[in-house]
Amino acid sequence: MTVEDRVKRVIGNHFDLDPEMIKVTSELEVLGADSLDLIELLMALEEEFRIELPDNDEICHIATVKDVVRMVKDHLSHQGVTA
């Protein structure tokens, strides 16, 4: 399973959506995410990937599923974790 697939699964679980219906271009706000949801989603992603994601200005620039995938991939590579 790819990083993108795993991110979509976590998002689907978090927002009670079918991961197959989530597109990489989907906007998190359209999926139902507010700022609290985004923080909870990041915590779920940290658990899924066993990484530590930022809780700073970087998360303010996350708008789409693609942004989330990119952030996870960046942190996986920086932390030397294999997806």
N, C-alpha and C positions, 0 to 999 in steps of 0.2 A: 504494500500500500504506500503510495507516494505521500509526501508532506502535504500536498494540496488536498488529497483525499482525506487524510487524517484531520486537517483543519476543517474541512467541510463537515466531517462527521461530528467534530466537537461543536461547531456552530449549530448544526442540525439538532444535536441533543440539547444544547442550551436554549434554543428558541423553538423547540418542538416542531422542527421542519424536516422534510425528507432531504437528506444530503444530496441525492441525485438531482433535486430541483434547484440547488444552490449553484449559481454560476460564479466564476472567478471575478466577474465584473459586478456582481451584486453589491449594492451599497448596504452597509451594516444598518444604517438608519431605516432603510426600507424594510429590512428583515425584522425590525422591531427593537433595535439596540438604542438605549440611551447611555449616558455616561456611566451609570452604575452597572448596567449590563456589560459594557465594554470592560470594566475592571474585573467583573466576575468571569467573563470570557477569557481574559488574559490569565487569570488564575487557573482556569480549567486547561488552558493550553500549556501552562507551566507543568501541570501535573501529567498531561498526556505525553509531553516531550521530555520531561525531566530536565527542564532548563529554567533559567531565571530571566524573565522578561522585564523591561524597564517599567518603572512607574513614574516617568517624568514626561517632559514635553513630547517625546517621540510618540506616545500613544495618542496625543491630540491630533496627529496627522494621519491617523488610520481611519479611512473612510470606506474601503472596499475589502472584499475577501482577498483580493490580490495583495493589498497592503499588509494584511495579516500574514499571508503565506510568505511574503518577502521578509517581514520582520522575523518570523520563526526561522526561516532558512538562514538569515544573517546571524541570528543568535546561536543556532546550531553550529554553524561554521566557526564562530568566534569562541565558543565554549568547547570546541573539539568533540562534540557529540555527533554520533552517527544516527541518522534518521532511520 
